[in-house]
């Protein structure tokens, strides 16, 4: 997989999370590349963590399903971690 694919996926995850939260300017997504997978670390305002996780984890699971679909197309594995910024 090339770097353009990473950037496109990173942008997709970033924009998707920004649509969900109340503080979209505080959303940051970091891609940590590994040998067999890439981990996307999503950082949001502490007030938005619940929105990103969703009821019973449904929103977070949807983000993971989205990443899984992309992984199938690109033959690569993606993990998603959600972190809150410290206040």
N, CA, C and O atoms as a printed pandas DataFrame, in Angstrom:
     atom_number atom_name residue_name chain_id  residue_number  x_coord  y_coord  z_coord
0              1         N          UNK        A               1    0.844   -1.172    0.000
1              2        CA          UNK        A               1    0.000    0.000    0.000
2              3         C          UNK        A               1    0.893    1.239    0.000
3              4         O          UNK        A               1    1.928    1.276    0.665
4              5         N          UNK        A               2    0.478    2.239   -0.749
5              6        CA          UNK        A               2    1.310    3.447   -0.842
6              7         C          UNK        A               2    0.843    4.525    0.140
7              8         O          UNK        A               2   -0.209    4.406    0.767
8              9         N          UNK        A               3    1.647    5.568    0.251
9             10        CA          UNK        A               3    1.376    6.626    1.215
10            11         C          UNK        A               3    0.090    7.388    0.889
11            12         O          UNK        A               3   -0.579    7.878    1.799
12            13         N          UNK        A               4   -0.259    7.493   -0.370
13            14        CA          UNK        A               4   -1.500    8.180   -0.742
14            15         C          UNK        A               4   -2.710    7.456   -0.167
15            16         O          UNK        A               4   -3.675    8.099    0.246
16            17         N          UNK        A               5   -2.673    6.119   -0.133
17            18        CA          UNK        A               5   -3.766    5.348    0.455
18            19         C          UNK        A               5   -3.908    5.670    1.942
19            20         O          UNK        A               5   -5.019    5.869    2.432
20            21         N          UNK        A               6   -2.783    5.721    2.658
21            22        CA          UNK        A               6   -2.822    6.073    4.080
22            23         C          UNK        A               6   -3.440    7.451    4.275
23            24         O          UNK        A               6   -4.304    7.631    5.134
24            25         N          UNK        A               7   -3.005    8.410    3.490
25            26        CA          UNK        A               7   -3.502    9.781    3.637
26            27         C          UNK        A               7   -4.996    9.859    3.346
27            28         O          UNK        A               7   -5.723   10.570    4.039
28            29         N          UNK        A               8   -5.460    9.141    2.335
29            30        CA          UNK        A               8   -6.884    9.140    2.008
30            31         C          UNK        A               8   -7.714    8.519    3.122
31            32         O          UNK        A               8   -8.786    9.027    3.451
32            33         N          UNK        A               9   -7.236    7.437    3.700
33            34        CA          UNK        A               9   -7.957    6.777    4.784
34            35         C          UNK        A               9   -7.929    7.653    6.026
35            36         O          UNK        A               9   -8.943    7.790    6.710
36            37         N          UNK        A              10   -6.792    8.240    6.322
37            38        CA          UNK        A              10   -6.670    9.133    7.465
38            39         C          UNK        A              10   -7.646   10.297    7.326
39            40         O          UNK        A              10   -8.314   10.667    8.292
40            41         N          UNK        A              11   -7.732   10.868    6.142
41            42        CA          UNK        A              11   -8.644   11.976    5.884
42            43         C          UNK        A              11  -10.097   11.527    6.032
43            44         O          UNK        A              11  -10.915   12.266    6.581
44            45         N          UNK        A              12  -10.424   10.345    5.557
45            46        CA          UNK        A              12  -11.786    9.827    5.672
46            47         C          UNK        A              12  -12.180    9.638    7.137
47            48         O          UNK        A              12  -13.277   10.022    7.542
48            49         N          UNK        A              13  -11.291    9.050    7.923
49            50        CA          UNK        A              13  -11.574    8.852    9.345
50            51         C          UNK        A              13  -11.718   10.207   10.044
51            52         O          UNK        A              13  -12.641   10.403   10.834
52            53         N          UNK        A              14  -10.816   11.131    9.757
53            54        CA          UNK        A              14  -10.867   12.463   10.356
54            55         C          UNK        A              14  -12.187   13.162   10.047
55            56         O          UNK        A              14  -12.858   13.653   10.954
56            57         N          UNK        A              15  -12.556   13.206    8.785
57            58        CA          UNK        A              15  -13.787   13.900    8.385
58            59         C          UNK        A              15  -15.034   13.236    8.960
59            60         O          UNK        A              15  -15.987   13.919    9.334
60            61         N          UNK        A              16  -15.028   11.914    9.031
61            62        CA          UNK        A              16  -16.169   11.198    9.586
62            63         C          UNK        A              16  -16.349   11.537   11.059
63            64         O          UNK        A              16  -17.466   11.810   11.500
64            65         N          UNK        A              17  -15.275   11.522   11.815
65            66        CA          UNK        A              17  -15.352   11.839   13.246
66            67         C          UNK        A              17  -15.734   13.297   13.443
67            68         O          UNK        A              17  -16.492   13.608   14.361
68            69         N          UNK        A              18  -15.236   14.190   12.616
69            70        CA          UNK        A              18  -15.567   15.613   12.743
70            71         C          UNK        A              18  -17.063   15.864   12.554
71            72         O          UNK        A              18  -17.605   16.812   13.121
72            73         N          UNK        A              19  -17.730   15.031   11.770
73            74        CA          UNK        A              19  -19.173   15.180   11.566
74            75         C          UNK        A              19  -19.976   14.768   12.800
75            76         O          UNK        A              19  -21.114   15.204   12.972
76            77         N          UNK        A              20  -19.399   13.947   13.643
77            78        CA          UNK        A              20  -20.109   13.389   14.795
78            79         C          UNK        A              20  -20.023   14.296   16.020
79            80         O          UNK        A              20  -20.973   14.366   16.800
80            81         N          UNK        A              21  -18.913   14.982   16.198
81            82        CA          UNK        A              21  -18.601   15.664   17.457
82            83         C          UNK        A              21  -19.069   17.116   17.505
83            84         O          UNK        A              21  -19.416   17.711   16.485
84            85         N          UNK        A              22  -19.068   17.669   18.720
85            86        CA          UNK        A              22  -19.412   19.081   18.915
86            87         C          UNK        A              22  -18.209   20.000   18.714
87            88         O          UNK        A              22  -18.369   21.186   18.423
88            89         N          UNK        A              23  -17.005   19.447   18.869
89            90        CA          UNK        A              23  -15.781   20.240   18.735
90            91         C          UNK        A              23  -14.917   19.669   17.606
91            92         O          UNK        A              23  -13.878   19.064   17.869
92            93         N          UNK        A              24  -15.338   19.857   16.356
93            94        CA          UNK        A              24  -14.609   19.248   15.234
94            95         C          UNK        A              24  -13.187   19.769   15.050
95            96         O          UNK        A              24  -12.333   19.068   14.507
96            97         N          UNK        A              25  -12.929   20.998   15.500
97            98        CA          UNK        A              25  -11.578   21.551   15.356
98            99         C          UNK        A              25  -10.571   20.879   16.288
99           100         O          UNK        A              25   -9.362   21.002   16.092
100          101         N          UNK        A              26  -11.065   20.176   17.293
101          102        CA          UNK        A              26  -10.196   19.516   18.260
102          103         C          UNK        A              26   -9.948   18.042   17.931
103          104         O          UNK        A              26   -9.272   17.346   18.688
104          105         N          UNK        A              27  -10.483   17.572   16.826
105          106        CA          UNK        A              27  -10.283   16.178   16.422
106          107         C          UNK        A              27   -8.926   16.040   15.752
107          108         O          UNK        A              27   -8.559   16.839   14.890
108          109         N          UNK        A              28   -8.192   15.022   16.155
109          110        CA          UNK        A              28   -6.906   14.708   15.527
110          111         C          UNK        A              28   -6.846   13.200   15.320
111          112         O          UNK        A              28   -7.273   12.425   16.176
112          113         N          UNK        A              29   -6.315   12.800   14.183
113          114        CA          UNK        A              29   -6.152   11.383   13.887
114          115         C          UNK        A              29   -4.689   11.153   13.529
115          116         O          UNK        A              29   -4.129   11.813   12.654
116          117         N          UNK        A              30   -4.098   10.209   14.223
117          118        CA          UNK        A              30   -2.696    9.856   13.991
118          119         C          UNK        A              30   -2.652    8.418   13.475
119          120         O          UNK        A              30   -3.309    7.533   14.024
120          121         N          UNK        A              31   -1.885    8.197   12.433
121          122        CA          UNK        A              31   -1.703    6.844   11.903
122          123         C          UNK        A              31   -0.365    6.306   12.381
123          124         O          UNK        A              31    0.682    6.910   12.148
124          125         N          UNK        A              32   -0.415    5.161   13.054
125          126        CA          UNK        A              32    0.796    4.499   13.523
126          127         C          UNK        A              32    0.948    3.239   12.677
127          128         O          UNK        A              32    0.153    2.305   12.783
128          129         N          UNK        A              33    1.978    3.227   11.841
129          130        CA          UNK        A              33    2.170    2.137   10.890
130          131         C          UNK        A              33    2.943    0.992   11.530
131          132         O          UNK        A              33    3.988    1.196   12.148
132          133         N          UNK        A              34    2.419   -0.193   11.374
133          134        CA          UNK        A              34    3.089   -1.387   11.851
134          135         C          UNK        A              34    3.425   -2.295   10.685
135          136         O          UNK        A              34    3.180   -1.950    9.528
136          137         N          UNK        A              35    3.985   -3.449   10.988
137          138        CA          UNK        A              35    4.361   -4.394    9.934
138          139         C          UNK        A              35    3.155   -5.010    9.238
139          140         O          UNK        A              35    3.170   -5.220    8.025
140          141         N          UNK        A              36    2.101   -5.301   10.017
141          142        CA          UNK        A              36    0.949   -5.973    9.411
142          143         C          UNK        A              36   -0.344   -5.183    9.518
143          144         O          UNK        A              36   -1.369   -5.593    8.973
144          145         N          UNK        A              37   -0.307   -4.048   10.219
145          146        CA          UNK        A              37   -1.514   -3.234   10.299
146          147         C          UNK        A              37   -1.153   -1.787   10.626
147          148         O          UNK        A              37   -0.024   -1.472   11.003
148          149         N          UNK        A              38   -2.140   -0.930   10.468
149          150        CA          UNK        A              38   -2.012    0.477   10.822
150          151         C          UNK        A              38   -3.045    0.787   11.895
151          152         O          UNK        A              38   -4.209    0.404   11.774
152          153         N          UNK        A              39   -2.620    1.478   12.940
153          154        CA          UNK        A              39   -3.533    1.881   14.005
154          155         C          UNK        A              39   -3.828    3.365   13.850
155          156         O          UNK        A              39   -2.918    4.192   13.789
156          157         N          UNK        A              40   -5.115    3.688   13.789
157          158        CA          UNK        A              40   -5.541    5.082   13.750
158          159         C          UNK        A              40   -5.936    5.483   15.161
159          160         O          UNK        A              40   -6.894    4.947   15.718
160          161         N          UNK        A              41   -5.202    6.423   15.739
161          162        CA          UNK        A              41   -5.490    6.926   17.073
162          163         C          UNK        A              41   -6.276    8.219   16.923
163          164         O          UNK        A              41   -5.764    9.226   16.435
164          165         N          UNK        A              42   -7.512    8.169   17.345
165          166        CA          UNK        A              42   -8.402    9.323   17.245
166          167         C          UNK        A              42   -8.414   10.037   18.587
167          168         O          UNK        A              42   -8.704    9.432   19.619
168          169         N          UNK        A              43   -8.098   11.322   18.567
169          170        CA          UNK        A              43   -8.133   12.135   19.785
170          171         C          UNK        A              43   -9.244   13.169   19.632
171          172         O          UNK        A              43   -9.333   13.865   18.621
172          173         N          UNK        A              44  -10.081   13.252   20.653
173          174        CA          UNK        A              44  -11.199   14.199   20.643
174          175         C          UNK        A              44  -11.271   14.902   21.990
175          176         O          UNK        A              44  -10.656   14.468   22.965
176          177         N          UNK        A              45  -12.021   15.982   22.033
177          178        CA          UNK        A              45  -12.299   16.684   23.277
178          179         C          UNK        A              45  -12.982   15.703   24.220
179          180         O          UNK        A              45  -13.744   14.845   23.774
180          181         N          UNK        A              46  -12.718   15.820   25.519
181          182        CA          UNK        A              46  -13.291   14.877   26.483
182          183         C          UNK        A              46  -14.819   14.891   26.465
183          184         O          UNK        A              46  -15.448   13.884   26.789
184          185         N          UNK        A              47  -15.419   16.013   26.093
185          186        CA          UNK        A              47  -16.878   16.090   26.010
186          187         C          UNK        A              47  -17.433   15.292   24.830
187          188         O          UNK        A              47  -18.621   14.972   24.803
188          189         N          UNK        A              48  -16.585   14.971   23.863
189          190        CA          UNK        A              48  -17.033   14.271   22.652
190          191         C          UNK        A              48  -16.759   12.770   22.659
191          192         O          UNK        A              48  -17.170   12.070   21.734
192          193         N          UNK        A              49  -16.084   12.270   23.665
193          194        CA          UNK        A              49  -15.724   10.845   23.680
194          195         C          UNK        A              49  -16.967    9.972   23.587
195          196         O          UNK        A              49  -16.993    9.001   22.831
196          197         N          UNK        A              50  -17.991   10.313   24.352
197          198        CA          UNK        A              50  -19.226    9.524   24.324
198          199         C          UNK        A              50  -19.883    9.508   22.962
199          200         O          UNK        A              50  -20.461    8.497   22.566
200          201         N          UNK        A              51  -19.804   10.608   22.243
201          202        CA          UNK        A              51  -20.395   10.660   20.906
202          203         C          UNK        A              51  -19.644    9.778   19.927
203          204         O          UNK        A              51  -20.249    9.142   19.064
204          205         N          UNK        A              52  -18.335    9.739   20.057
205          206        CA          UNK        A              52  -17.530    8.925   19.146
206          207         C          UNK        A              52  -17.711    7.433   19.462
207          208         O          UNK        A              52  -17.743    6.598   18.558
208          209         N          UNK        A              53  -17.827    7.120   20.734
209          210        CA          UNK        A              53  -18.051    5.725   21.109
210          211         C          UNK        A              53  -19.490    5.326   20.789
211          212         O          UNK        A              53  -19.726    4.241   20.257
212          213         N          UNK        A              54  -20.445    6.186   21.104
213          214        CA          UNK        A              54  -21.845    5.914   20.808
214          215         C          UNK        A              54  -22.482    5.001   21.843
215          216         O          UNK        A              54  -21.811    4.465   22.725
216          217         N          UNK        A              55  -23.788    4.839   21.713
217          218        CA          UNK        A              55  -24.513    3.970   22.633
218          219         C          UNK        A              55  -24.094    2.533   22.418
219          220         O          UNK        A              55  -24.130    2.010   21.304
220          221         N          UNK        A              56  -23.701    1.916   23.502
221          222        CA          UNK        A              56  -23.241    0.531   23.490
222          223         C          UNK        A              56  -22.115    0.316   22.468
223          224         O          UNK        A              56  -21.941   -0.785   21.946
224          225         N          UNK        A              57  -21.355    1.384   22.194
225          226        CA          UNK        A              57  -20.212    1.274   21.296
226          227         C          UNK        A              57  -20.544    1.182   19.822
227          228         O          UNK        A              57  -19.695    0.797   19.018
228          229         N          UNK        A              58  -21.759    1.527   19.458
229          230        CA          UNK        A              58  -22.199    1.364   18.065
230          231         C          UNK        A              58  -21.476    2.274   17.086
231          232         O          UNK        A              58  -21.137    1.850   15.982
232          233         N          UNK        A              59  -21.236    3.522   17.479
233          234        CA          UNK        A              59  -20.546    4.443   16.573
234          235         C          UNK        A              59  -19.104    4.004   16.370
235          236         O          UNK        A              59  -18.605    4.000   15.245
236          237         N          UNK        A              60  -18.436    3.637   17.455
237          238        CA          UNK        A              60  -17.060    3.145   17.349
238          239         C          UNK        A              60  -17.014    1.879   16.495
239          240         O          UNK        A              60  -16.107    1.706   15.680
240          241         N          UNK        A              61  -17.979    1.010   16.681
241          242        CA          UNK        A              61  -18.023   -0.222   15.885
242          243         C          UNK        A              61  -18.237    0.106   14.404
243          244         O          UNK        A              61  -17.661   -0.552   13.537
244          245         N          UNK        A              62  -19.053    1.110   14.111
245          246        CA          UNK        A              62  -19.257    1.525   12.722
246          247         C          UNK        A              62  -17.962    2.039   12.100
247          248         O          UNK        A              62  -17.665    1.749   10.941
248          249         N          UNK        A              63  -17.196    2.801   12.871
249          250        CA          UNK        A              63  -15.894    3.272   12.383
250          251         C          UNK        A              63  -14.972    2.084   12.112
251          252         O          UNK        A              63  -14.236    2.073   11.125
252          253         N          UNK        A              64  -15.017    1.101   12.982
253          254        CA          UNK        A              64  -14.178   -0.093   12.787
254          255         C          UNK        A              64  -14.624   -0.900   11.571
255          256         O          UNK        A              64  -13.791   -1.459   10.856
256          257         N          UNK        A              65  -15.922   -0.962   11.336
257          258        CA          UNK        A              65  -16.432   -1.657   10.151
258          259         C          UNK        A              65  -15.994   -0.924    8.885
259          260         O          UNK        A              65  -15.610   -1.552    7.899
260          261         N          UNK        A              66  -16.054    0.393    8.918
261          262        CA          UNK        A              66  -15.587    1.199    7.782
262          263         C          UNK        A              66  -14.121    0.907    7.498
263          264         O          UNK        A              66  -13.736    0.699    6.348
264          265         N          UNK        A              67  -13.307    0.890    8.546
265          266        CA          UNK        A              67  -11.884    0.578    8.381
266          267         C          UNK        A              67  -11.702   -0.849    7.871
267          268         O          UNK        A              67  -10.814   -1.111    7.059
268          269         N          UNK        A              68  -12.531   -1.764    8.340
269          270        CA          UNK        A              68  -12.450   -3.151    7.879
270          271         C          UNK        A              68  -12.762   -3.283    6.400
271          272         O          UNK        A              68  -12.132   -4.067    5.691
272          273         N          UNK        A              69  -13.736   -2.512    5.938
273          274        CA          UNK        A              69  -14.054   -2.529    4.514
274          275         C          UNK        A              69  -12.909   -2.008    3.674
275          276         O          UNK        A              69  -12.592   -2.563    2.622
276          277         N          UNK        A              70  -12.298   -0.952    4.137
277          278        CA          UNK        A              70  -11.133   -0.416    3.434
278          279         C          UNK        A              70   -9.976   -1.407    3.475
279          280         O          UNK        A              70   -9.233   -1.549    2.504
280          281         N          UNK        A              71   -9.832   -2.082    4.595
281          282        CA          UNK        A              71   -8.763   -3.070    4.725
282          283         C          UNK        A              71   -8.916   -4.184    3.702
283          284         O          UNK        A              71   -7.931   -4.650    3.129
284          285         N          UNK        A              72  -10.141   -4.604    3.477
285          286        CA          UNK        A              72  -10.394   -5.659    2.491
286          287         C          UNK        A              72  -10.002   -5.205    1.092
287          288         O          UNK        A              72   -9.377   -5.953    0.340
288          289         N          UNK        A              73  -10.369   -3.989    0.752
289          290        CA          UNK        A              73  -10.054   -3.452   -0.569
290          291         C          UNK        A              73   -8.547   -3.298   -0.758
291          292         O          UNK        A              73   -8.012   -3.601   -1.824
292          293         N          UNK        A              74   -7.866   -2.822    0.293
293          294        CA          UNK        A              74   -6.439   -2.511    0.186
294          295         C          UNK        A              74   -5.525   -3.640    0.654
295          296         O          UNK        A              74   -4.301   -3.517    0.604
296          297         N          UNK        A              75   -6.123   -4.740    1.108
297          298        CA          UNK        A              75   -5.342   -5.891    1.596
298          299         C          UNK        A              75   -4.408   -5.483    2.735
299          300         O          UNK        A              75   -3.219   -5.802    2.727
300          301         N          UNK        A              76   -4.969   -4.776    3.711
301          302        CA          UNK        A              76   -4.203   -4.301    4.852
302          303         C          UNK        A              76   -5.128   -4.282    6.057
303          304         O          UNK        A              76   -6.345   -4.236    5.879
304          305         N          UNK        A              77   -4.616   -4.315    7.249
305          306        CA          UNK        A              77   -5.425   -4.285    8.468
306          307         C          UNK        A              77   -5.345   -2.919    9.131
307          308         O          UNK        A              77   -4.289   -2.286    9.166
308          309         N          UNK        A              78   -6.478   -2.482    9.653
309          310        CA          UNK        A              78   -6.551   -1.209   10.352
310          311         C          UNK        A              78   -7.196   -1.411   11.707
311          312         O          UNK        A              78   -8.162   -2.164   11.831
312          313         N          UNK        A              79   -6.676   -0.751   12.714
313          314        CA          UNK        A              79   -7.260   -0.709   14.042
314          315         C          UNK        A              79   -7.626    0.723   14.346
315          316         O          UNK        A              79   -6.985    1.651   13.853
316          317         N          UNK        A              80   -8.653    0.911   15.155
317          318        CA          UNK        A              80   -9.047    2.258   15.542
318          319         C          UNK        A              80   -9.057    2.341   17.060
319          320         O          UNK        A              80   -9.685    1.520   17.728
320          321         N          UNK        A              81   -8.365    3.327   17.601
321          322        CA          UNK        A              81   -8.336    3.600   19.036
322          323         C          UNK        A              81   -8.903    4.994   19.253
323          324         O          UNK        A              81   -8.635    5.911   18.477
324          325         N          UNK        A              82   -9.686    5.147   20.311
325          326        CA          UNK        A              82  -10.283    6.444   20.618
326          327         C          UNK        A              82   -9.698    6.928   21.949
327          328         O          UNK        A              82   -9.743    6.219   22.954
328          329         N          UNK        A              83   -9.149    8.144   21.938
329          330        CA          UNK        A              83   -8.546    8.739   23.120
330          331         C          UNK        A              83   -9.189   10.092   23.372
331          332         O          UNK        A              83   -9.667   10.747   22.446
332          333         N          UNK        A              84   -9.196   10.501   24.620
333          334        CA          UNK        A              84   -9.690   11.845   24.929
334          335         C          UNK        A              84   -8.519   12.732   25.294
335          336         O          UNK        A              84   -7.541   12.284   25.892
336          337         N          UNK        A              85   -8.634   14.001   24.923
337          338        CA          UNK        A              85   -7.619   14.970   25.321
338          339         C          UNK        A              85   -7.785   15.279   26.790
339          340         O          UNK        A              85   -8.902   15.333   27.305
340          341         N          UNK        A              86   -6.687   15.478   27.448
341          342        CA          UNK        A              86   -6.728   15.845   28.873
342          343         C          UNK        A              86   -7.080   17.322   28.979
343          344         O          UNK        A              86   -6.639   18.139   28.170
344          345         N          UNK        A              87   -7.871   17.649   29.976
345          346        CA          UNK        A              87   -8.237   19.058   30.178
346          347         C          UNK        A              87   -7.439   19.668   31.280
347          348         O          UNK        A              87   -7.613   20.847   31.588
